[in-house]
Amino acid sequence: MRHPRPPALLALADGTLFWGRSAGAEGVCAVGEVVFNTAMTGYQEILTDPSYARQMVCLTAPHIGNTGVTDEDAEARRCLAAGLIIRDLPDLHSSWRSQGSLGDYLRRRNLAAIDGIDTRALTRRLRTGGVQNGCIQTGEAIDPGGAVALAREAPSLEGADLAREVTTDAPYSWTQGLWNDDREPAAEGVGVVVYDFGVKVNILRMLRQHCGEVYVVPAETGADEVRALNPDGVFLSNGPGDPAPCGYAIEAIRSLLDGGMPLAGICLGHQLLSLACAARTEKMKFGHHGANHPVQDLEDGRVYISSQNHGFAVSYADFPEALRITHRSLFDGSIQGVDHVERQAFSFQGHPEASPGPQDIGEPFFTRFARMIRGGGSA
């Protein structure tokens, strides 16, 4: 028998109202850009992915929370998503790894969530009209008109530098390898500096496994500070928001490129590397969010299944001669990977540390970066 829960409302900036039940913290109000994610699993990783800062995520799978939650699945120390929108939160959960229910997890973190709404209708609206801001209100004191007004007043992610908001406060060394992996980290002592624009824990695990020593620095760290650490390579992490306002990062990347530093980037890091090479970026209609995105390698024609989470993309317009496009999306043809034609630098738009393929992109990507920083070239 389903336990009664307080009412909840999702109001979109266009005035559309979705009534449901509170699935998380009660009596809270949250605003953010509403996006949809087509992944069947991984709701805890999604909630803690810093790339979802200021976004409310609608999950298209109908039942969310079936397997509960576990601390090992968190990608950051806190939930970065602004809210969660789902069709149904089961009263029961079951998994040998579970340490609690999703509902309790959301309440402990004071995260707004709504279930009991038609997520298919919401997804169709976002696909047709594009992403828009929304507001979730929970509890008895719901104000539909006020919720719509809050959604309309919320700032756009276009022009928003969110890397500053989610980055680490101070540099630190990452010493942990992959969870449940008996292999020793390869090439201990190889130094990789990671720019934290919103880095996920599993990226650090993969870098530790493939490249050895990992040192994480804040987003605004200058190129000279990085060079003073004498690393063998620099990694540009994922992150939220619009890459264009991150001039401090673009300047640092350009300086490191000019100095011949080996570089690799993903997600926001891919976009920042491209901007440092005079490319342009653009806001997408509804972005790529999910774990089933087909990406084609333009060199050999192979198709990989990738995990994606981005609302901005590198534009084909005025594409610079310094870069070569290596991968494209088979959903919409957007740019998914680039190589620098003269420097040891490459990047990928998706999240190669995830396992949708299960290791289609991840192993080749991190292996290539490890070979590059060891002097084996970038191919």
N, C-alpha and C positions, 0 to 999 in steps of 0.2 A: 504494500500500500504506500503510495507516494505521500511523503510528509508535506504539510502545508508550508509554503514559503511566501514571504512578502511580495507584493507586486513590483514590477520593474517596467521601465519604458526606455526604448531607444528612439530618439528623435533625430532625424536627419536635417541638414541645413535647408533642404528643399521643402521641408514641412511634412514629410512622410513620418508617420508614427507606427512603431511596432510595440505592441503590448505583450508582456510576458511575465516571468517570475524572476526574482533575484536568485542568482546562482552563486553569488560571492558575498562580499561585504554588504551589510545592510545600512540604509540611510546615507549612502554616499552618492556623489555626483561626479562624473568623469566626462571629459571631452577629448576629442582627438580625431584624426583622420581615420575613416572606416575603410578597411581593406578586407578582402577575402583570401583565405588560404585553402588550397585543395588537398593538403596532406591528409592521409588517413590516420596517421599516428604522430606522436611527437608534440602533443599539446604543451607539455611542461617546458620542453626546449624552446618552443615558440614564445611562450610567456616570458622567458628569461633571456631571450635573444635581444641584445642592445639595439639591433637594427630596427626593432619595433617601437622604439621610443616615440611617444606622442601619437601612437596609432592604436586603434581598437580593432581587434582581429575577429572577423567572422569565419568560423571553421565550417566548411561545407559538408564534412562527414557528419551524419545525423546524431551519433552517440559519442559524446566526449566525456572522458573520466572513467571509462570502464576498468582501466588497470591501475587507478589510483596515482599516487606520486611517490617519488623517491629522490632523496637528496643528490644521488649520483647523476641524475639527468638534468640538473640545472646547468645552464650555460653562463650564468652570472650569479653574483651573490644576492641579487634581488630581482623582482619582476620589473621589467622595463616597459612592457606593453601597458597602454593606458586603460584597456578594458578587454573583456572577452564576450563574444556573442556566439551562442550555440543553439542548436535545435533541442537537444535533450541532455540533461545531466542525470545519469542513473543514480538511484538511491544506493545501489550496491556497487562495489568494485572488487576485483579479484586479480591478484598477481603475486607470485612468490617474492617479488622484489618490492611490493608496495609497503610504504611506511605511513600511509594515510589517504584520505579521500581528497579529490580535487576541490570540492566545496570547502572543506576545512582549510586547505592550502590557500585558497583565495581569500577567505575571511581573515586568516592570520596575517596576510599581507595587505589587508584593507583594499583589495582590488575589486572594482565594480565588474559585475558579470550579469548577463541576462540569458535565460533559456526560455523555451516554449514559443519561440517566434518562427516564422516561415523564413528560414535562412536561404532557401532557393529563390524566393521572391527578392530578398535583399541582394543576393549575388547578381541576379539578372539586372536589377536596377543599377548596380555599380558597374557591371560590364557594359551596359548600354549608355549610361550617362557619365561614367567615370567616377573615380573615388571622390568623396566629399566628406566634410566634417560631420560629426555626430555627437550626441550627448546621451549618456546613460544615467538615469535617475532610479534609485531603488528606495523602497520603504513606502510609508503611507502618505508622505507629504510630496507627492509627485505633481509637478507643474508643467503640463504639456507645452504651453506657450513659452514659459521660461526656458524649457529645455531646448526648443527650437531656436530661441534667441541666443542661448549660449553656444549652440552649434554654429550659428552664423557668425558669431563674434570671435570664435576660435581662430588663431592665426594659421595661415597656410604653411605647409612644409616647404613650399617653394621659396627659396631664399633663406631657409632656416639652417643655421650651423648648429647641429646637435652633437657633433663629435666632441665639442668642448664640454657638453653636459654629461656625457656618459664615460669619458675617459678616466683613467686612473689619476689619483691625486699626486702620486710619487712613483718613481721607477722601482721595479722589483725584478728579482730573478725567478724564473719558473723552473722548478726542479722535478715536477711530477711527470711520470710517463703516462701511457695509456692505461685506463682502468682495465683490470683483469687481463693484463698482458705480461707474460713472463719474460719477454725479450728485453735485453738491456738496450738503453738508448744508443743509437748508432753514432759513431764518431764523436765520442765524448770530448768536449772542449772546443768544438766548432762553434763560433759565436754568431748568433742571429739576434739582431735587434728588431723588436716588434713594435711598430707604431700602433698604439691602442686608440683607434677611432671608435671603439665599441667591440673589442675583440671577444670572441666566444672561447670558452674554456677548452672545447675540443680542438680548436685550431692550435692552441698552445700545446696540447697533448701530442698532436700530429707533428708539430715542429720539433718537439723534444725527442720524439721517437726517431725522426728521420735526420735531424740536423744537430742534435746534441744540445749544447748550452743555449738557453733562451733568456733574453733580457728584455723586459717590457718597459716602454717609455711613454709618457703622456703625449697627447696629440700635438701639442704646441712645441714640442722639443725641436730645437734648431738643428740644422745639418751639421754645424761645427761640433755641437755636443755629441751627436751620434758618431762622427768621425773620431772624436777623442776616445771613444770606447773601443776603437780599432776592431770593429766586427768584420766577419767574412761576408756578411750579407744583411740586407734589410728587408723586412716583411711589412707590407701595408695591409692592415686588417680591414675587416668589414666594419660597418657602422651605419647610423641612421642619418636622415636628413638630406639636404641638398649639398652636393659636393662643391658647387661653384663658389659659395662664400668662404670656403676653407682656404683662403689665400696663404696663410701661414704654412699649411701642409703642402700646397702646390709649390711654393717657393723652396721649401726644404727638399722636396723630391727632385725638383729641377736641379738644385745644387748637387745632390747626391748622384744624379745621373751624369752630370757634367764631369764629376770626379771619378767616374767609372765604377761606382759601387754597384754590385749585383743587387737587383731588386725584383721582388715578386709581390703581387697584390691580388686581393679578391674583393668583390662587392664594391663598397665605397673606395677601397684601396685601388681597385681597377679603374674606377672613374677618375680618381685623383691622379693616378699615373698618366692617364690619357690627357687630362687637363694640363699637366705639367709639360706635355709634348705638343701643346697648342691645339688639342682637340676641343670639341664642344660637348656639353651634356644637355639633356632635355628631360622635362617631366613627362612621365608616361601616363596614359589614360587611366589604367587601373593597375599597372605594375605587374610584376611576376612574384607570386607568393605560393609556394607549394613544393612538393617533393617528387613531381612527375614531369618535369620539364625536359623535353628532348632538345639536345644541343648537338650540332654537327661540327666535327673537325673538318675544316675546309681543305686540309692537306691530304688526308687519306679517305675522306668521305664517311668515316665511322660516326655513328650516332650514339651519344651517351645520355643516360637519364640522370638529371641533375636536380639538386635542391636549390631553390631560388627564393630570394627575399629582397626586392628592391623596387623603388618607385621612380627612380631616375635611370637613364641609360646614356651611353656614349652615342653621340649623333653621327650619322653618315655625312651630314653637311660640313663642308670645309674640313674633311678628314685629313690629318697631316701626313706628309710623306715620310716622317720619321717613324711611323707605326705601320704595321701590317696586320690586317684582320685575320685571326686564326680560327675563330668559332662564331657560329651564328645560331640563333634560336629557330627551331622549326615551328614554333607557334606563330611568331610574328616577324621573323627575319632580323630581329634586332642584334646588335653587336654583342657577342658574348666573350670574346677573348682577343687580346692583341699581343704582338711581339714588337719590341723596338728593333729597327733594322740595323742599328749600329752598336747599341749598348747591350749589356747583359741584363735585360729587363723584360718581363712578361707578366700578364695578368689574366684573370678569369672573372667573369661577372657573378657566377653562382657561388655556392658554398661547398667547396670540394671536400671539406672535412666531414660533411654529412654522408649518410650511407644509403641513398635511394637505389643504387645500381646493383649491388651495394657498394662497390669500390671502383666504379667506372672512372670517375675523374680524380678522386682523392689520391690514390697511390701514384699514378703517373705525375700528377701536379707536384706533390711534395718530393717525390723522387727526383724530378727534374730540378727543383730548386736546390736540393741537397747536392746534386752533381755539379750545379753551377757554382755554388759557394766553395766547393772543394777543388775548383779549377778544372772541372771536366767539361766545361762549355755549357751552353743553354739548350742544346738540342736533345 
